[in-house]
Amino acid sequence: MDNLTHSFVGAVLGQAGLKRTTGLAMPALIIGANLPDVDAACFFWLEGTEHLAFRRGITHGPPALVLLPLILAGILWAFDRWQTRRGTRPEARLPVRFGWLYGLAFIGCLSHPALDWLNVYGIRLLEPFSSQWFYGDTLFIIDPWLWALLIGSVGWSWWREKLGGDQRPIARGAIAVMLAYIGVNGAITWLDNATRGTMTEPYPRAYIAAPLPLTFWRREQIAQLEDGRWISSDWKGSDFGYGYANSDQRQCRLPDLTEARRTNSQLDAFLFWSRAPFASRAADGSVILHDARFYDPRARDRFSVALPDVECVELSAG
């Protein structure tokens, strides 16, 4: 998920009562909820599609989820001691307990992969023990409905607290609604996968029900047919097959790229990350690799790799 969502999940956990456990609890929860995304620094040293294979990996796995909160708790504890020595520590701040700081930072960090798992990009939850990708296919990566719920509840609970009231019921109610919302979306995806959406003929050999932005109750139906073609469609009744990765792009047979991966780091990273790879014909007759999950014209260039030395052998449209 996006970092605004991660931040407000940390904030609503604090407003639900966890911030009363120790001083600097809110920074521990909010920063902790974003901490696994330190892997975004890979953009400074990786090029092209290489970041696709690096993201949501080592910093989202079990060792990192133990060590990153420990580092954060140590920094916050040292910051509190530094302010105390300088005489700038706020008088209203609760005593800082290192154990609680670590526990809250750990909770914040755990919320991060739990949310990231919910979309179609995927996450390597067991890295470095296993490089397997896991997919929840439940929420779009940016969910305005979740934003509205979290921002509204945190703001309302903060205002109620300022007026001398108890903010915890508001935040706890928001958490319950958030979990129910995720559950409903999970059920929609499960049902779509179970029925293969509206597709009956030809039956797909691979299928992804991808959540859509804003209209959370709908799914983009992404399917691979027996001939190897990938097609996609918005859910609009029975018009499956009129989507991005269909007739507007001539698809090629996916060649054997085993040898090419050994010398092409861009290709190797793309195929390691890709869940639904397919090849399309470039203007010069060569091949461009895409992923059917990210073939929207507004995003496809960021999720593709060109193979200028590979000739396109087109798939039959029938």
N, C-alpha and C positions, 0 to 999 in steps of 0.2 A: 504494500500500500504506500501511498505518498506520505511524506514526513509530517504534514499537517494532521493527518489522521492519527499517526503514531503519537504525536505530541499531545493531542487532546485525549487520547486514551489514557496516557500517563496522568494527565491533569484530572480526569474524571475519577480515576482510581484514588488520587490524593483527596479529592473533594468527598469521596465516599467514606472517608475516615482514616485512611492510611497516613495522611499528613500529620496526624496527631501523635504519631509514634515516636518521632525524633525531630530535632531541628534539621533543616535542609532536606526534608523528606520530598518536597515537591521537585526540587532540582534532580534528586536521585531518580524519581519516577519518570519525569519528562525526558531528561537526558538519557536515562537508561533505555527508554522506549525507542530512542533513535540511534543508540550506540552501535548496533550491528551494521548500520549503514556507513561505518567508517570505510568500508570497502569501496565506496564511491570515489575515494582518492585514486583508484586505479586509472581514472580518466587522465591523470597526469603522466602516466608512463605506458599505458596501453593504447594501441591504435586500432582504428577500424572496428571490426566486430569482436576483437579480442576481449573487450569488457563484458560481452554477453556471457562468456564462459566463466568469468571471474566473479561476477556479482552473485549475491545470494548464496555464497558458498562457505568458505572457511570462517568468516566472521558471524555466520548464522548457525554454526554447528555447536555441538555440546561443549567442547573445550572453551570456545570463545564465550559462550553464555555463562560460563563459570568465572573465567578470568576477567572479562571486560567489566562486569559489575564490581569486582574486587578493586580494579584500578580506579574506577569512578568513585567508589566509596572512600578509597585512600585519598584521592584528590580533594573531595568535599570535606573530609575530616581534617586534612591539613589546612584547607582554606579557613575553616572555622577556628583552628588554633592560631593561624596567622592573624586573623582579625582580632582575636582575643589579645594577642601580644601588642598589637598596635592600638588597642583601645577603641576599635571601630565596630566591634561585634554588636549587632542590634540587641537591645535589652529584651525585646519581646520574643526573640528566638528561643525555642525549646532547647534543652540540653541535647547535644549531639551524641548519639550512641552509635558506635561503629557497626555493631552487629545489625542493628536495625537499618542503617544506611545500606549495608551490603544486601540485606534481604529485600529492601525496596528496589534497589538498583537491579537485582536479580529478577524480581517480578516484572519490572519495566522491560528488561531485555527479553524475557520470555514472551511478553505480549507481542514483540516485534515479529519473530518468525511465525507465530500463530496467525497474525494478520496477513503476512506475506504469502503464506500457504493458500490463502483464500482465492487468489486470482490465477489466471492462466499462464503467467510468466513462469511460475515454478520456483522451487527452492530446494537446495540440497541440505536437508535437515540433519543428515548424519555425517557431514563433512568434518574431519578428514577420514573417517572410518569407511565411508561409502560415498561415491559420487552420484548416487541415484537421485534423479529429480522427482519431486512430489508436487502434485497439482490438486488444488481444491476446487477450481472452476466455480466459485461461489459468488464473488464480488468483482466488479470492475475495479481496476487499480486506483481510480479516483472516483469516489462515491459521494456525490453532493448530498444525498439523503443522510448519509452517515455524518458528513460535515455538519449539517443543520442540527442533527440530534446532539452531537457532542459539543459543538460551540454553544448552542442554546442552553443546554443543561449546565455546562460549566459556568457560563455567564449568569444564569439564574441562581445557581447555588452560591456563587460568589456574592451576588447582590443580597441574597437572603442572609448570608453570614455577616455581611457588613451591617445589616439592620438588627443584628443580635439574635437571629434565628438559627435553627439547626439545618445546615446545608446537606447533611448526609442523606436524608430520604430522597432528595431530588437527584443526587448523583447515583445513588443505588438504583433508583427507578430507571435512570437513563441506561445504566449497565444492563439491567434486565431487558429493556426494550432493544438495545443493541444486540444482545444475544438472541432474542427472538427474531429480529430482522435477519441476522446471519442464518439462523435455523430455517426460516422460510425460504431464503435464497438457496440454501443447500438442498432443500426439498424440491424446488423448481428445477435445479440442475439435475438432481437424481432422476426425477420423472422424465425429463427431456432425454437423458442418456438411456433410460430404461425403454423408452418408446422409439428411440432414434428420431425424435421430433416428428416431422411430417413425412419422413422418407420411408417408402415401402419398396419401391423398385427404381433402380437397382439397389440392393441392400449394401450399405457401406462396410468395408473391412476395417475402417478406423473412424472414430467419431468423437467430436469435441463439442460440448455445449458451452459456448463462451458468453459470459454476462456482458450486457451492453450498458453504456453510460446513460444515466438518467432513468431510462425505462428498465428498471431492475427486474421486472417481471418477465422480460423477454430474453431470448438467447439467440445469438448468432449460431447457426447450425453449420459446423465445419465437418466435412466428410471426405474420406478417401475412397474412391470407387475401385472396383476390381481391376480396371485397366491402369491404375496408378494415378489417375487425375485427382486433384483436390478441388472440391467445389465448396461454396459457402452461400448462406442465405440468411437474411433476417427472418424472424418468425412472423409470417403474414398469412397464415392459413396453410395452403398446400403448394405454394409457388417455390418449392425448394429448387435450388440450382441457379437462381438469378443473382449471384453475388459477386464479390470482388475477384475471387480466384477461379473464375469460370470462363465464359466465352470471350471476355474482353482481353484475354491474354493467352497466347498459344503456349501450351505447356510441352516440355520436352521429357523424354525418358531420363530418369535420374541415373546418371552413369555411375560406374564403380569408381569411387574416389579414394580408395584405400591408399594407393601410392601417393596421390596428390596431397593428402593430408599430412604426410610426413615432411613435406617441404613448404607447405603453405599454412602458416600459423593462423591466418584469417579464416581459411576454410576449416581447419581443424577446430577452431573455437566455435565457429558457427554450427557445425554438425554436432559438436558436443552438447551445445545448448538447445538446438532445434528439436522440437517435438513433432512438427508436421512439415518437414522439408519438401519442397518441390522445385523443379527447374522450369524456367521460362525462357523464351527465345528473345535475345537482345536484337537490336536493329541490324547488327552486322552478322547475325546468324550464330553467334556464340551463346553461352549459357549464363543466366543469372539465377542464383539460388535465393529463394524466399522461404518464409515460414507462413503457413496458411493462417496462423493465429494473428499475425501482424501484417496483413496485406492491405489494410486500409490505405488509400492513396496518400493520406496525410502522414503515415508512419512507415510505409514499406521501405523507403530508402535507408532508414536507420537499422533495418533488420534484413539486410541482404548482402550478398557477396558475389562479385562478378568473376567469371571464369573465362577470360578471353581466349584461352587456348583450347577450350572444349567446344566441339560443334554440337549444335542442337539437333537431336533426332526427335521430331515432333510425335506426340502421342495422337492416336486416332481419336477424333471427337465422338466416335460411336462407341 
